[in-house]
Amino acid sequence: MIWIGAEPPQAASQREALLDRAFGPARFAKTAERLREGRLPAEELSFAALESTAHGDMLVGTLRFWHVRLGEHCDGLLLGPVAVGEPWRGTGLGGRIIRRGLATARALGHRAVILVGDAPYYQRFGFSAAPASRLILPGPVDRHRFLALELSPGAMATAEGPVRASGEPVDRRRAA
Ligand SMILES: CC(C)(COP(=O)(O)OP(=O)(O)OC[C@H]1O[C@@H](n2cnc3c(N)ncnc32)[C@H](O)[C@@H]1OP(=O)(O)O)[C@@H](O)C(=O)NCCC(=O)NCCS
């Protein structure tokens, strides 16, 4: 049985291995990575899909969110990376982990989510290009793949200008 919950600290290396398999080394060259590098993910918004095995829990899916500033007047979250292990793809697991993530984000009071990804996949969760149309990412992007979702209606009405990382820097917590 696969269950979805908060990512346990000991699952970090399994998560990195899954992301390496899913995206290859190019994952660190993505424009979205410019909003993640050197930052901690948003609190309570790192998810793992875990399958219990005789050798312990095996991570078969991952999803994290990151704090971003959407122009001067709007805060949001960046969704991703999301990945499901190849043998489990097409079983609904990607949808389960994304819906769980979005529901938790909404319950925590977050109002807007952006991502870079395939519109034919993400539109089923309510994402579209329109709310992100006045935002500028810190690197090249195909505008058809730059998508957003207002968790609260009208939340992105003032979302205009550069998108910047606003998560806690990694070093600050290490030093604490
Ligand atoms: C994208 C991913 C997380 C989806 O997880 P999943 O468990 O396979 O997804 P689900 O089972 O919930 O949904 C499967 C459906 O999504 C569709 N789908 C999956 N990836 C898609 C894509 N990139 N574009 C359009 N549709 C896609 C499937 O065709 C299937 O459609 P159906 O419901 O009509 O049969 C998974 O395929 C994955 O890890 N891919 C590699 C990493 C990746 O590309 N991550 C997303 C980066 S933007």
PDBQT file of the ligand as one rigid body, heavy atoms in Angstrom, charges set to zero:
ROOT
HETATM    1  C1  LIG A 201       4.229  13.812 -14.276  1.00  0.00    +0.000 C 
HETATM    2  C2  LIG A 201       4.106  12.662 -13.283  1.00  0.00    +0.000 C 
HETATM    3  C3  LIG A 201       4.443  13.171 -11.887  1.00  0.00    +0.000 C 
HETATM    4  C4  LIG A 201       2.637  12.215 -13.295  1.00  0.00    +0.000 C 
HETATM    5  O1  LIG A 201       2.477  11.187 -12.341  1.00  0.00    +0.000 OA
HETATM    6  P1  LIG A 201       1.514   9.929 -12.642  1.00  0.00    +0.000 P 
HETATM    7  O2  LIG A 201       1.383   9.174 -11.366  1.00  0.00    +0.000 OA
HETATM    8  O3  LIG A 201       1.996   9.215 -13.835  1.00  0.00    +0.000 OA
HETATM    9  O4  LIG A 201       0.163  10.706 -12.986  1.00  0.00    +0.000 OA
HETATM   10  P2  LIG A 201      -1.318  10.220 -12.814  1.00  0.00    +0.000 P 
HETATM   11  O5  LIG A 201      -1.366   8.721 -12.782  1.00  0.00    +0.000 OA
HETATM   12  O6  LIG A 201      -1.937  10.965 -11.704  1.00  0.00    +0.000 OA
HETATM   13  O7  LIG A 201      -1.968  10.756 -14.143  1.00  0.00    +0.000 OA
HETATM   14  C5  LIG A 201      -1.755  10.069 -15.331  1.00  0.00    +0.000 C 
HETATM   15  C6  LIG A 201      -2.385  10.885 -16.440  1.00  0.00    +0.000 C 
HETATM   16  O8  LIG A 201      -1.586  12.049 -16.666  1.00  0.00    +0.000 OA
HETATM   17  C7  LIG A 201      -1.150  12.051 -18.011  1.00  0.00    +0.000 C 
HETATM   18  N1  LIG A 201       0.170  12.663 -18.048  1.00  0.00    +0.000 N 
HETATM   19  C8  LIG A 201       1.262  12.309 -17.354  1.00  0.00    +0.000 A 
HETATM   20  N2  LIG A 201       2.289  13.111 -17.673  1.00  0.00    +0.000 NA
HETATM   21  C9  LIG A 201       1.809  13.998 -18.573  1.00  0.00    +0.000 A 
HETATM   22  C10 LIG A 201       2.383  15.067 -19.283  1.00  0.00    +0.000 A 
HETATM   23  N3  LIG A 201       3.655  15.406 -19.119  1.00  0.00    +0.000 N 
HETATM   24  N4  LIG A 201       1.594  15.765 -20.134  1.00  0.00    +0.000 NA
HETATM   25  C11 LIG A 201       0.292  15.448 -20.302  1.00  0.00    +0.000 A 
HETATM   26  N5  LIG A 201      -0.305  14.432 -19.643  1.00  0.00    +0.000 NA
HETATM   27  C12 LIG A 201       0.447  13.717 -18.814  1.00  0.00    +0.000 A 
HETATM   28  C13 LIG A 201      -1.166  10.614 -18.422  1.00  0.00    +0.000 C 
HETATM   29  O9  LIG A 201      -1.244  10.487 -19.810  1.00  0.00    +0.000 OA
HETATM   30  C14 LIG A 201      -2.415  10.110 -17.739  1.00  0.00    +0.000 C 
HETATM   31  O10 LIG A 201      -3.541  10.547 -18.450  1.00  0.00    +0.000 OA
HETATM   32  P3  LIG A 201      -4.982   9.838 -18.302  1.00  0.00    +0.000 P 
HETATM   33  O11 LIG A 201      -5.448  10.082 -16.902  1.00  0.00    +0.000 OA
HETATM   34  O12 LIG A 201      -5.825  10.518 -19.310  1.00  0.00    +0.000 OA
HETATM   35  O13 LIG A 201      -4.725   8.387 -18.565  1.00  0.00    +0.000 OA
HETATM   36  C15 LIG A 201       4.982  11.453 -13.667  1.00  0.00    +0.000 C 
HETATM   37  O14 LIG A 201       4.664  11.050 -14.984  1.00  0.00    +0.000 OA
HETATM   38  C16 LIG A 201       6.467  11.718 -13.577  1.00  0.00    +0.000 C 
HETATM   39  O15 LIG A 201       7.080  11.571 -12.528  1.00  0.00    +0.000 OA
HETATM   40  N6  LIG A 201       7.090  12.086 -14.716  1.00  0.00    +0.000 N 
HETATM   41  C17 LIG A 201       8.533  12.365 -14.739  1.00  0.00    +0.000 C 
HETATM   42  C18 LIG A 201       8.855  13.645 -14.022  1.00  0.00    +0.000 C 
HETATM   43  C19 LIG A 201       8.062  14.810 -14.556  1.00  0.00    +0.000 C 
HETATM   44  O16 LIG A 201       7.937  14.987 -15.775  1.00  0.00    +0.000 OA
HETATM   45  N7  LIG A 201       7.527  15.630 -13.636  1.00  0.00    +0.000 N 
HETATM   46  C20 LIG A 201       6.713  16.772 -13.970  1.00  0.00    +0.000 C 
HETATM   47  C21 LIG A 201       7.570  17.894 -14.368  1.00  0.00    +0.000 C 
HETATM   48  S1  LIG A 201       6.626  19.265 -14.938  1.00  0.00    +0.000 SA
ENDROOT
TORSDOF 0
